[in-house]
Amino acid sequence: MSLRKNATILASHVVALYLRKDNNAHAIVFEFKYSDNLATMKHDLALAVEQIHDKGYDEALLADGFETVIGVAIAFFTKRSLVQMMKFGE
């Protein structure tokens, strides 16, 4: 059983982590949005989710042979954060 890890910075605020275990390949895409204040965090989280879809990170990784792609959208302000996860593929 082999396990390889690889991470790529797709943009200044997007990170993709690749995990391969035997013939199974999985990817996790993180999209970060810094909020200017607490009131805009929900809006910024929605923008992060939208960007994962709009940039096609999920589709591109699935087309590259990854079986599962997990999208993690994160909006944060100081020590507070909102997180939303999405699963694509299998």
N, C-alpha and C positions, 0 to 999 in steps of 0.2 A: 504494500500500500504506500503510494507516494503522495505527498501533500506539498504543493508549490504555492507560494503566495507572491503576488505581484501587485503593486499599486501604481497608478498613473494619475497625475494631475491633469485634468481635461481643460480646466480654465482656472483662473485665480481663486474661484470659490467652489469648484467641483472636483471631487476626488472619486476615482473608481478603484475598487479593491477587487482583485481577481483571485478566486480560490479554485484549485483543481485537485480533486481527489480521485485517483485512478482515471477513469474515462469521463467522470462527471465534472462539468465546469460550471461554476457559479460566479456571479459578479454582483457587487454592491456599489451603487452610485450614490454619493452623498452630495447634496446641493445645500449650500449654506447661504443664508441671507441675514445680514446684520440689520436690526431694526433701530430706528432713531429714538423710539420710545415704546412704552408698554402698549399704548393704544394702537400701534400699527403692526404688532406682532402677528395677528391672525391674517391680515392682508399680506404681509411679507411671506408667511408660510404658504399661502395660496399661490403666490408668485413663484416660490421655489418648486412647488408641485407642478405648476404650469410649465416651468422651464425644463424640468426633466422630460416632460412629454414633448414640448415644442422643439427641443434640440435633438430629439430622437435617440437619446442615449440608450434607452431600453431596446428599441428596434435594432440599432446598430450592433449592440452586444449580442442580442439573440441571433442576428444574421451572421455574426462571427463564430457561432457555434456554442455559445453559452446556453445551458439548459434553463437556467433560472436567473433572473435579474431582480434584485431587490433595490427599490428606489427609496432613499431616506432624505426627506426634506426637513431642514432645520432652520427655524428663525430664532434669533437670540438677541437679547438686550441685557447688558450687564450680566448678572448671574441667573437670569431666567431664560427659559427656552421653551419652544413648542416644537414637537416632532410629529411627522406623519410618515408612515411606511406604506409602500405599495409593492406588490409582487407581480412580476411579468413572467410569462413562460409557463412551464409545467404547472 
